[in-house]
Amino acid sequence: MQIKVNLKENAYQVYIDELENLEFDTKVFILSNPKISGLHLEKLLNKIKAKEILIATIKDGEEYKNLNTIEEILNQMFNSEIDRKSILISFGGGVISDMGGFAASIYKRGIDFINIPTTLLACVDAAVGGKTGINNSFGKNLIGTFYQPKAVYCESEFLRTLGERELAAGMAEFIKMAVIFDENLLTFIESIDEKTFLSAKCENEIFSKIIAKSIKLKAKVVEQDEKESHLRMLLNYGHTFAHVIENLTNYSAYLHGEAVAIGMNMANRLALNLKLLSEKECDRIERILRKFKLPTHYKIDNVDAFYEAFFMDKKNSNQKLNFILANSLGKGLIKSDIDSKDIIKTLKEFS
C-alpha cells in the first residue's frame, strides 16, 4: 500500500509493507541503534545497493536525544566523508527518526533522508510529517526543524520483535488521533484483541490497518499545515502534559507513548472540568487506554512547578498557554483562554 503526503514542494510516498530493493547512485549512511541493528540490519542491507554503505549506531532512548548525540552523529558523518548528495536512512524508532532527520537537515545545510521505522509509534507518528528534534534541560523537542523525508517505508514484520510496552506506546498515538479526528476509529480500536496485539501475534493486516489509518489522517493534516501554525497543533493532544512529565522524570521513567497516554487522561479531566467532554466520554477513552495496559495517572509532587513548566511548550505564544483538548469524541480544539484556576484545579486532581 502507498500513501502520498502531497506537499507542494516536498511530496513523498509512504510505503506500507512494500520495502523492495533500494538502489542509490551515492553513499548511504544508515543511522540505527545496537538493538535494531542486531535484529533487522541484515535484512535491510540485503535490500540496498549503493556506491558505499556506512553504518552508525547510537544509544537509543529519550535520555540520549540531545545535542551531545547529534554531535556524535555529525562527527561520524564527517569522518565517513558524507557529501551533499548522500542519503541518510533513519532505521529505528521515534528517537532515531527525530535525530536522523535533524542531523540530515543541518549537515552541510541539508542532505536527503529516508525513514524506515521499526516501532509502531514511529510508523504511526514520528516517521511521517517532517518534524525533527531533540530534547534539552528546558523541555522536549525544543530544538529542531521541519524537514521532510524523501520516502518512508513501514514494514509490519519489523514490529514482530517489539515488546508489550513498545506496542502499547504506539497504540497511544493511534488512540490520540482517533479521539481528536475520528470517533469511528475508537470503535475499530475497541474491536482489536489486545492480548494477541500486545504479544505481537496479531495478523499483519491489523498492523498495516493501524499504520494506514494513522498516516492517511496525518497526511491530510500535514498537507494543510506543514509548519504547525494551527491545524497540525491538534496532533499534540496529550503532549502538553506528557512533555512536562517526561522532562520531570528525566526521560527515563516512561516511553513517550506512555507519557502521552497519561497526558491524554489529564487533558480529558481538564476538558471535563470545562464541560467540553462528558464523564462518559472521559471514561471511555481511559478504558481504551487501560485496555492496552497504558498508564493513565501520574502523581504530581509540586503543582506550581508543573504548571510553570507548561510555559516552555512550543505551542504557546505571547505567554498564553495553548491546550489541545477533545471537544466531544472525534473533534479537537485549541483552547488558549483557560483560566489558570481551572488548570491548577485539574493538576491538583493528580497531586
PALOLO-635828 format. One line per field, with one value per residue: residue number from 1; residue in three letters; x, y, z of N, C-alpha, C in turn. Coordinates in steps of 0.05 Angstrom, whole numbers. Layout:
<atoms>
num <- [NUM_...]
residu <- [Ala_...]
n.x <- [X_...]
n.y <- [Y_...]
n.z <- [Z_...]
ca.x <- [X_...]
ca.y <- [Y_...]
ca.z <- [Z_...]
c.x <- [X_...]
c.y <- [Y_...]
c.z <- [Z_...]
</atoms>
This chain:
<atoms>
num <- [1_2_3_4_5_6_7_8_9_10_11_12_13_14_15_16_17_18_19_20_21_22_23_24_25_26_27_28_29_30_31_32_33_34_35_36_37_38_39_40_41_42_43_44_45_46_47_48_49_50_51_52_53_54_55_56_57_58_59_60_61_62_63_64_65_66_67_68_69_70_71_72_73_74_75_76_77_78_79_80_81_82_83_84_85_86_87_88_89_90_91_92_93_94_95_96_97_98_99_100_101_102_103_104_105_106_107_108_109_110_111_112_113_114_115_116_117_118_119_120_121_122_123_124_125_126_127_128_129_130_131_132_133_134_135_136_137_138_139_140_141_142_143_144_145_146_147_148_149_150_151_152_153_154_155_156_157_158_159_160_161_162_163_164_165_166_167_168_169_170_171_172_173_174_175_176_177_178_179_180_181_182_183_184_185_186_187_188_189_190_191_192_193_194_195_196_197_198_199_200_201_202_203_204_205_206_207_208_209_210_211_212_213_214_215_216_217_218_219_220_221_222_223_224_225_226_227_228_229_230_231_232_233_234_235_236_237_238_239_240_241_242_243_244_245_246_247_248_249_250_251_252_253_254_255_256_257_258_259_260_261_262_263_264_265_266_267_268_269_270_271_272_273_274_275_276_277_278_279_280_281_282_283_284_285_286_287_288_289_290_291_292_293_294_295_296_297_298_299_300_301_302_303_304_305_306_307_308_309_310_311_312_313_314_315_316_317_318_319_320_321_322_323_324_325_326_327_328_329_330_331_332_333_334_335_336_337_338_339_340_341_342_343_344_345_346_347_348_349_350_351]
residu <- [Met_Gln_Ile_Lys_Val_Asn_Leu_Lys_Glu_Asn_Ala_Tyr_Gln_Val_Tyr_Ile_Asp_Glu_Leu_Glu_Asn_Leu_Glu_Phe_Asp_Thr_Lys_Val_Phe_Ile_Leu_Ser_Asn_Pro_Lys_Ile_Ser_Gly_Leu_His_Leu_Glu_Lys_Leu_Leu_Asn_Lys_Ile_Lys_Ala_Lys_Glu_Ile_Leu_Ile_Ala_Thr_Ile_Lys_Asp_Gly_Glu_Glu_Tyr_Lys_Asn_Leu_Asn_Thr_Ile_Glu_Glu_Ile_Leu_Asn_Gln_Met_Phe_Asn_Ser_Glu_Ile_Asp_Arg_Lys_Ser_Ile_Leu_Ile_Ser_Phe_Gly_Gly_Gly_Val_Ile_Ser_Asp_Met_Gly_Gly_Phe_Ala_Ala_Ser_Ile_Tyr_Lys_Arg_Gly_Ile_Asp_Phe_Ile_Asn_Ile_Pro_Thr_Thr_Leu_Leu_Ala_Cys_Val_Asp_Ala_Ala_Val_Gly_Gly_Lys_Thr_Gly_Ile_Asn_Asn_Ser_Phe_Gly_Lys_Asn_Leu_Ile_Gly_Thr_Phe_Tyr_Gln_Pro_Lys_Ala_Val_Tyr_Cys_Glu_Ser_Glu_Phe_Leu_Arg_Thr_Leu_Gly_Glu_Arg_Glu_Leu_Ala_Ala_Gly_Met_Ala_Glu_Phe_Ile_Lys_Met_Ala_Val_Ile_Phe_Asp_Glu_Asn_Leu_Leu_Thr_Phe_Ile_Glu_Ser_Ile_Asp_Glu_Lys_Thr_Phe_Leu_Ser_Ala_Lys_Cys_Glu_Asn_Glu_Ile_Phe_Ser_Lys_Ile_Ile_Ala_Lys_Ser_Ile_Lys_Leu_Lys_Ala_Lys_Val_Val_Glu_Gln_Asp_Glu_Lys_Glu_Ser_His_Leu_Arg_Met_Leu_Leu_Asn_Tyr_Gly_His_Thr_Phe_Ala_His_Val_Ile_Glu_Asn_Leu_Thr_Asn_Tyr_Ser_Ala_Tyr_Leu_His_Gly_Glu_Ala_Val_Ala_Ile_Gly_Met_Asn_Met_Ala_Asn_Arg_Leu_Ala_Leu_Asn_Leu_Lys_Leu_Leu_Ser_Glu_Lys_Glu_Cys_Asp_Arg_Ile_Glu_Arg_Ile_Leu_Arg_Lys_Phe_Lys_Leu_Pro_Thr_His_Tyr_Lys_Ile_Asp_Asn_Val_Asp_Ala_Phe_Tyr_Glu_Ala_Phe_Phe_Met_Asp_Lys_Lys_Asn_Ser_Asn_Gln_Lys_Leu_Asn_Phe_Ile_Leu_Ala_Asn_Ser_Leu_Gly_Lys_Gly_Leu_Ile_Lys_Ser_Asp_Ile_Asp_Ser_Lys_Asp_Ile_Ile_Lys_Thr_Leu_Lys_Glu_Phe_Ser]
n.x <- [17_9_15_8_41_22_53_67_121_152_133_121_123_92_106_74_89_118_173_220_277_326_359_416_454_499_531_507_484_470_432_424_408_441_407_366_398_421_376_350_383_413_373_356_403_408_372_391_428_485_535_569_560_549_550_522_515_478_465_400_339_300_330_378_370_395_438_491_490_474_519_555_534_539_595_610_588_619_670_660_660_613_576_539_504_493_454_417_393_345_338_301_266_222_258_307_287_273_324_356_331_338_394_405_380_413_465_517_482_438_418_389_341_315_262_258_220_219_187_120_101_135_120_65_68_119_155_132_116_155_175_229_276_306_317_325_349_308_262_222_238_250_289_298_276_233_232_226_223_249_224_183_185_145_145_109_131_177_155_145_183_177_166_113_105_126_92_43_55_58_5_-19_-10_-41_-92_-96_-102_-151_-187_-184_-195_-229_-281_-300_-255_-244_-280_-261_-211_-229_-247_-203_-165_-133_-96_-71_-51_-15_22_46_26_-15_-50_-14_-45_-73_-34_-19_-67_-74_-29_-38_-87_-73_-32_-59_-94_-57_-28_-66_-72_-19_-12_-45_-24_36_77_58_23_-30_-76_-46_-28_-65_-50_-19_-48_-53_2_22_17_45_98_118_117_154_200_206_216_264_265_266_231_184_161_153_100_73_75_45_-5_-18_-19_-62_-104_-101_-111_-163_-189_-185_-215_-264_-274_-281_-327_-327_-321_-358_-369_-377_-352_-299_-288_-293_-249_-207_-215_-203_-149_-129_-142_-102_-61_-38_-9_-47_-45_-7_32_34_83_94_51_52_102_97_56_83_120_92_97_141_125_122_77_56_43_58_58_13_-21_-31_-76_-89_-149_-201_-264_-316_-320_-277_-268_-226_-198_-163_-148_-141_-155_-161_-174_-125_-138_-172_-137_-100_-134_-146_-95_-87_-119_-87_-48]
n.y <- [-24_45_112_179_236_296_347_414_428_387_333_264_191_144_79_20_-41_-53_-55_-58_-73_-23_24_65_117_136_151_117_129_96_104_78_37_-6_-50_-53_-58_-108_-141_-130_-107_-136_-156_-108_-89_-127_-108_-62_-26_10_61_62_37_60_52_74_68_88_102_87_120_167_196_202_234_286_345_327_275_286_314_272_240_274_279_227_226_264_240_197_219_238_267_322_298_250_199_196_145_135_86_57_71_124_160_153_167_222_244_229_254_307_312_304_349_391_378_400_439_410_346_292_248_184_152_92_63_24_15_15_65_101_88_104_157_189_181_204_266_304_330_343_334_348_338_382_411_446_426_381_366_418_439_438_421_432_385_348_278_238_192_142_79_32_-27_-83_-130_-116_-100_-145_-160_-127_-109_-114_-63_-27_-35_-20_34_55_47_85_134_126_121_173_202_182_201_256_265_225_191_141_110_97_57_17_8_-11_-60_-91_-147_-145_-178_-212_-172_-142_-181_-185_-222_-215_-211_-190_-155_-126_-92_-65_-39_-5_28_50_77_115_144_164_200_235_253_284_326_347_363_407_440_446_469_472_515_519_478_430_430_404_351_347_333_314_317_364_359_310_321_353_315_277_309_321_271_259_236_180_148_135_109_147_144_123_166_202_177_183_239_249_231_268_316_305_306_359_379_358_387_436_428_408_356_297_258_205_202_213_169_128_137_130_78_51_63_36_-15_-29_-33_15_69_115_153_200_220_284_320_374_421_475_480_444_469_517_496_487_533_530_503_491_507_552_623_692_689_660_601_546_496_430_401_351_361_335_268_252_303_356_415_477_509_570_605_590_595_603_581_539_504_494_470_421_398_390_347_306_306]
n.z <- [0_-15_7_-7_16_4_-7_-29_-45_-25_-34_-19_-17_26_41_55_79_33_23_-21_-64_-57_-93_-99_-127_-98_-35_24_87_144_201_264_322_371_386_346_301_311_306_256_216_178_143_121_95_55_19_-2_-50_-64_-76_-33_33_96_166_227_296_352_421_444_464_499_536_512_470_450_444_449_429_376_358_360_319_274_273_259_209_182_187_155_107_83_31_0_-34_-14_21_80_122_169_215_257_319_343_367_338_288_296_310_267_223_240_241_187_166_181_168_129_110_96_74_36_66_88_121_156_196_257_300_325_343_316_263_260_274_287_243_199_168_179_225_263_318_383_454_511_573_584_562_520_453_439_408_340_272_214_168_113_98_42_30_62_94_119_153_172_191_220_267_296_333_375_444_494_520_482_438_460_470_419_403_435_409_364_387_405_356_339_379_372_317_292_312_296_291_343_354_320_346_395_378_370_389_447_472_434_402_436_446_398_363_329_265_206_178_216_239_191_178_222_216_164_170_208_181_136_160_185_141_114_150_154_101_99_137_144_176_227_245_259_250_252_303_333_334_378_421_488_493_516_571_574_558_599_641_621_620_675_696_675_625_629_658_631_568_508_487_530_566_537_539_593_592_558_589_631_602_586_636_647_604_618_666_643_617_565_552_568_628_615_564_577_611_573_539_576_590_542_537_582_567_533_568_584_622_661_700_738_793_816_846_857_845_829_804_763_734_718_684_638_607_575_532_461_433_455_457_464_520_530_547_506_500_476_468_473_445_451_425_372_356_360_394_398_456_485_524_578_645_695_744_733_708_748_785_759_757_811_820_807_844]
ca.x <- [0_24_0_24_40_21_62_73_149_166_115_135_106_96_102_67_95_127_201_233_305_331_385_425_479_513_535_484_492_448_433_407_418_451_386_353_418_423_351_340_401_420_351_356_426_403_355_403_451_495_564_581_541_563_531_528_495_479_448_372_324_295_351_402_362_405_459_515_487_474_547_567_524_552_624_612_582_643_691_653_661_586_574_512_487_489_428_416_370_339_328_296_241_218_283_324_275_276_352_366_320_351_422_404_372_434_491_523_458_416_420_365_340_292_255_249_213_218_168_93_99_148_104_40_71_145_169_117_108_178_183_254_282_320_309_346_341_284_238_224_237_250_309_292_270_214_249_211_238_244_205_181_178_135_143_96_148_195_141_142_202_171_154_86_105_131_68_23_62_50_-24_-27_-11_-64_-116_-96_-114_-180_-202_-184_-203_-247_-292_-303_-231_-245_-295_-242_-192_-242_-251_-177_-159_-109_-76_-55_-37_7_42_55_17_-38_-45_-1_-67_-80_-13_-20_-91_-68_-9_-50_-108_-59_-17_-78_-103_-35_-21_-85_-66_7_-15_-58_-9_62_95_44_13_-56_-89_-27_-24_-84_-36_-6_-66_-40_31_29_22_65_125_126_122_179_222_209_226_290_261_274_211_162_163_138_72_62_71_22_-29_-24_-25_-89_-123_-101_-125_-191_-200_-187_-238_-288_-278_-290_-352_-323_-325_-375_-356_-378_-332_-273_-285_-289_-221_-189_-219_-189_-120_-123_-145_-75_-43_-24_-14_-65_-42_19_29_48_93_93_32_61_125_85_42_103_134_75_104_162_114_126_51_48_51_51_54_-13_-19_-50_-81_-105_-169_-223_-289_-332_-303_-272_-266_-207_-197_-141_-160_-120_-167_-168_-166_-104_-150_-182_-114_-89_-154_-142_-69_-89_-132_-66_-27]
ca.y <- [0_70_136_202_261_313_375_428_427_363_310_238_168_126_52_2_-69_-53_-49_-73_-66_5_29_93_122_153_138_115_130_85_111_59_32_-33_-70_-55_-69_-137_-154_-125_-93_-154_-156_-82_-88_-144_-94_-36_-25_37_64_54_37_65_46_86_61_106_94_95_128_196_209_206_251_312_357_311_253_298_319_246_231_291_272_202_232_278_220_179_236_240_292_333_281_225_194_185_128_131_58_53_82_153_175_152_183_250_253_225_277_332_312_307_376_411_370_414_454_393_324_277_225_166_139_64_59_-4_14_24_93_115_84_119_185_203_179_219_294_322_343_331_350_336_349_394_413_462_411_361_374_448_445_420_433_418_375_324_255_233_169_127_51_19_-56_-96_-151_-105_-97_-171_-163_-107_-118_-104_-34_-12_-36_-3_62_62_49_110_155_120_129_203_211_175_219_284_268_206_174_114_95_86_32_-2_2_-28_-87_-105_-165_-133_-199_-220_-148_-136_-203_-184_-246_-209_-213_-167_-138_-107_-72_-48_-22_17_46_63_95_137_160_178_223_253_265_306_348_359_377_433_457_433_481_472_541_517_451_409_431_385_326_348_326_297_322_387_346_289_332_361_290_266_325_319_245_256_219_153_132_127_112_171_138_120_193_213_165_198_266_249_229_294_335_298_316_388_383_352_409_458_419_402_327_285_238_180_203_211_142_111_140_118_49_42_65_15_-40_-35_-32_41_83_139_171_208_236_309_328_403_431_501_475_431_490_535_481_490_557_523_488_504_517_576_648_715_680_647_572_534_468_415_385_339_375_312_248_256_331_370_443_491_527_588_624_576_608_587_567_514_487_485_451_395_387_381_321_286_311]
ca.z <- [0_-16_14_-14_31_-20_-2_-54_-53_-14_-34_-18_-13_49_32_77_72_5_22_-42_-67_-59_-107_-97_-140_-80_-9_41_116_159_229_279_349_372_387_320_283_316_298_229_197_156_124_107_78_32_1_-10_-67_-64_-80_-7_55_122_188_253_316_375_443_438_487_501_552_494_447_457_427_450_410_350_351_354_293_254_271_244_181_171_185_133_83_71_16_0_-50_0_33_108_128_197_217_285_329_341_374_315_266_302_309_239_207_249_231_158_160_187_157_104_104_88_55_35_84_86_146_157_225_267_322_318_348_294_239_260_280_286_217_178_175_177_249_275_342_406_480_528_601_586_553_499_425_436_387_317_246_197_145_103_86_14_29_88_90_144_150_194_202_239_293_309_354_396_469_501_525_457_421_473_467_392_403_448_389_347_402_404_330_339_397_361_289_280_332_286_297_370_352_309_366_415_367_369_412_459_480_411_393_454_444_370_349_311_236_194_169_238_239_167_180_241_204_142_180_221_162_120_176_189_115_109_168_146_75_103_157_147_197_253_253_272_249_260_332_345_337_403_443_508_493_533_597_572_556_626_655_611_629_704_702_660_600_634_672_613_539_500_484_557_577_522_550_618_584_547_612_644_584_587_661_643_586_634_683_626_605_537_550_589_644_599_543_591_620_550_530_595_588_518_544_600_552_522_591_584_647_658_723_747_817_814_872_861_826_818_786_739_719_706_662_613_592_557_509_435_422_469_444_480_547_532_545_487_506_456_483_458_448_443_413_344_350_378_391_411_476_495_543_602_670_709_767_723_702_774_796_746_766_839_820_803_863]
c.x <- [18_5_18_19_44_28_71_102_163_148_132_115_113_88_97_70_102_157_215_263_307_358_391_452_496_519_510_494_468_452_414_417_426_429_373_373_420_399_346_359_408_398_350_379_422_385_367_427_459_524_579_560_556_542_540_507_500_461_419_357_322_318_376_395_369_427_484_513_487_503_562_559_539_581_628_606_606_666_686_653_635_585_544_493_482_461_431_391_367_325_325_269_240_242_302_313_279_305_364_357_333_379_423_397_394_461_496_499_436_423_394_365_314_287_246_244_211_200_141_90_111_132_80_44_98_158_156_111_130_186_208_260_297_310_332_335_315_259_244_221_236_271_303_285_245_229_238_230_232_225_205_172_171_131_131_114_168_182_138_161_198_159_127_86_108_106_46_29_55_19_-34_-29_-34_-90_-118_-109_-143_-196_-205_-196_-226_-257_-295_-278_-230_-260_-277_-222_-204_-246_-226_-174_-132_-88_-59_-40_-12_29_54_47_-8_-30_-31_-22_-74_-59_-15_-44_-86_-50_-23_-70_-94_-46_-36_-88_-81_-27_-40_-80_-40_4_-28_-41_18_78_80_36_-14_-66_-71_-23_-43_-71_-21_-24_-53_-11_39_35_45_93_135_133_149_203_228_220_252_288_267_252_190_172_146_108_58_56_48_-4_-37_-33_-53_-109_-124_-116_-155_-204_-204_-211_-264_-294_-288_-316_-350_-327_-344_-359_-356_-357_-304_-268_-280_-260_-202_-191_-203_-159_-113_-125_-118_-53_-26_-29_-32_-62_-13_16_47_57_90_75_41_83_116_72_62_117_118_85_127_151_115_100_43_58_41_43_26_-9_-40_-52_-97_-123_-189_-249_-311_-313_-301_-269_-248_-209_-172_-153_-138_-130_-175_-157_-146_-116_-161_-160_-103_-108_-150_-116_-71_-103_-111_-43_-31]
c.y <- [25_94_160_225_283_342_388_425_401_339_284_216_154_98_34_-27_-72_-46_-68_-65_-36_9_59_96_142_138_138_112_120_91_92_57_2_-55_-74_-67_-99_-153_-153_-115_-111_-155_-130_-81_-105_-130_-68_-41_4_38_54_56_40_63_59_77_79_94_104_101_158_210_215_225_280_321_340_288_263_304_293_236_248_285_247_207_246_258_201_193_236_267_300_317_254_223_184_169_125_104_52_64_112_169_176_168_213_260_250_248_303_334_316_336_397_403_383_429_436_372_309_254_210_154_110_58_30_-6_24_54_109_112_102_149_197_203_195_247_314_337_328_346_334_350_365_398_430_447_393_373_404_457_426_436_419_411_348_303_253_210_157_99_39_-10_-70_-117_-141_-102_-122_-174_-143_-120_-105_-74_-18_-12_-19_26_72_65_75_133_151_128_160_213_205_195_247_286_249_186_145_97_83_59_10_-11_-17_-56_-103_-123_-157_-154_-207_-196_-143_-157_-204_-209_-241_-211_-187_-146_-117_-85_-54_-30_1_37_63_84_120_156_176_203_244_268_288_330_363_374_404_452_444_443_485_500_540_488_429_408_411_358_325_343_307_304_344_376_326_299_341_336_278_282_322_292_238_237_190_136_121_127_135_166_134_147_207_202_179_227_269_248_255_315_330_308_346_395_378_375_434_452_416_372_318_265_211_179_200_182_123_112_126_88_37_42_42_-13_-48_-31_-7_55_108_159_176_226_261_317_357_415_457_497_462_451_508_522_483_513_553_509_504_517_544_601_671_708_668_617_562_504_455_397_373_354_357_293_253_285_345_400_454_512_544_608_610_591_591_571_540_494_476_465_423_382_377_354_298_289_294]
c.z <- [0_-9_8_6_11_-13_-27_-63_-45_-13_-33_-13_13_39_56_67_43_4_3_-43_-71_-71_-106_-111_-124_-54_7_70_132_189_244_307_350_372_359_299_286_305_268_208_173_134_108_87_53_11_-10_-28_-69_-70_-56_14_81_144_213_272_341_397_438_465_488_516_535_470_453_439_427_430_381_341_345_326_271_251_255_214_168_167_162_106_68_56_14_-18_-37_13_62_111_158_200_247_293_327_348_351_292_271_299_281_221_214_239_201_150_164_177_130_92_92_67_56_56_80_114_142_186_232_292_312_321_325_268_238_264_273_258_195_186_176_202_260_300_363_431_492_556_604_577_530_471_421_416_363_292_234_172_136_92_56_10_57_81_116_139_175_207_223_267_309_333_377_421_474_505_500_439_434_469_439_390_416_428_369_361_402_378_329_355_385_334_280_301_323_290_325_371_341_330_387_405_366_394_424_466_457_400_410_454_416_355_331_282_227_186_191_239_215_167_199_229_182_151_193_200_143_134_178_163_109_125_159_120_79_121_163_171_224_263_266_273_260_290_346_350_364_427_462_512_512_561_596_572_583_643_647_621_659_712_686_637_605_647_653_584_531_498_511_570_563_532_576_611_573_570_627_628_585_613_660_625_601_653_668_611_574_532_573_605_629_578_555_599_596_541_550_595_564_524_562_587_541_543_592_611_641_681_730_772_815_842_878_839_813_798_761_722_705_683_636_596_573_532_483_425_434_453_462_509_552_529_526_494_484_472_464_465_437_428_383_336_370_374_406_430_488_516_569_626_685_732_758_717_728_787_785_755_794_840_817_824_889]
</atoms>
